[in-house]
Amino acid sequence: MIRDTSAQDKAVAPKPKNRLKLAATVALAGVAVTYLALQWAGTSVSVARDSIRTAVVFRDTLVRDINATGRVVATNAPTLYSSATGMITFIKRPGEPVAQGDIVARVRSPELISQLEQEKANLQTAKIELERMRLQGRQEKLNLKKDVDMASVRRTAARRELKRAESSYALRVISTFDYEKARDDLATAELELDNAARAEKINSDMIEFEYQTREVSVERQQLVVDEFERRLRQLTLRAPVNGMMGNWLVDQDSNVSESEPLLIIVDLSAYEGELDIAESYADELAPGMPVEVRIGATNIKAELRSVSPEVINSTVKARVQFLDDSNLNIRQNQRISARVLLESRPDVIQVVKGPFLQAGDFAYVIKDGIAERRPITLGSRSVDKVEIVSGLVAGDEIVTSSVSDFKDHHAIQIN
């Protein structure tokens, strides 16, 4: 009979320390499982990391600005008008250089020429009438002087007769009647002389007045002729400044009406920018604001000079002055883009703009692979950044792409 080895086995009691380690390990594993389970329960939606865009909130100077487009315009670009109805003949073509005083176009107006000739004829008639009145006045003055001279002669004769009558009356040669008659004749002669002198004075004044009236009429008619001659000279259009011939506003050899714009002369010595800015920013614009203008590949510093008070097609016109355009090769109506700086605030918490702003007043903050929804308050906005007033701190990473697929979940798993 073969004996077994049971008599050789010994029972070994387990060490208490190993049991404690095992229990701790099991407890930690349970906590981890529970935490992961709770996390998964709160993030029933997950998105791929490469399907979203994110940005980190930072603190820096926030520059509020607006973008605008426009064109280059000459600071001085006078428009020439027609002074009468006629036919236009351009002498200079668009783009040709012109000097001040150069003839750039002519307008032929038969109607104005005819009116000028008629007014010249009226002026000549008025001058002839003035000369005729001058001759008549001289004749009338001569007659008046003749009347005064004749009255003076009669008074002298009357005085001589009175002296003879006085001598004869003293000698009792003539009667008292004859003596009194001689005295009456002298009084009559003196009265006639006085009236003749008065008449000469009054009539001479009337002649001078009529002559002055005719002179004024001639001068008035001369002004009419001068005005027509001025308008006729204006039909020869001359460049008011040194520069370049701009666009024709009417066709060559076409009929134009009075005061119709004909052409533009561009002064090449100075240019400005004319910007189209959305009317929503009109109240924030003010002269003196700095502007960055881009023409082609060149950036130019500029300054806002004026803002139009009129709104056209939901935009306002603004003029900007180039601070240094001496080395620029720019042309009239050249397209430009500009950035108007509204304000600059230092030490502002901000983040890059993105479609997430369309969702409203919240953002998804990413931490440990979980995007958690958090309410935020937004402030000022620039072209590409937005101020964070509350809800986020510098260093937070948020989702800046569209969050419409998150469907308002509180937390999203980021894979």
Secondary structure, DSSP 8 states (H G I E B T S, - for coil): ----SGGG-------HHHHHHHHHHHHHHHHHHHHHHHHHHH---EE-GGGS-EEE-EEEEEEEEEEEEEEEEES---EEE-SSSEEEEESS-TT-EE-TT-EEEEEE-HHHHHHHHHHHHHHHHHHHHHHHHHHHHHHHHHHHHHHHHHHHHHHHHHHHHHHHHHHHHHTT-S-HHHHHHHHHHHHHHHHHHHHHHHHHHHHHHHHHHHHHHHHHHHHHHHHHHHHHHHHHHHTEEE-SSSEEEEEESS-TT-EE-TT-EEEEEE-TT-EEEEEEEEGGGGGG--TT-EEEEEETTEEEEEEEEEEEEEEETTEEEEEEEES--TT----TT-EEEEEEEEEEEEEEEEEE--GGGGG-SEEEEEETTEEEEEE-EEEEE-SSEEEEEES--TT-EEE-S--GGGTT-SEEEE-
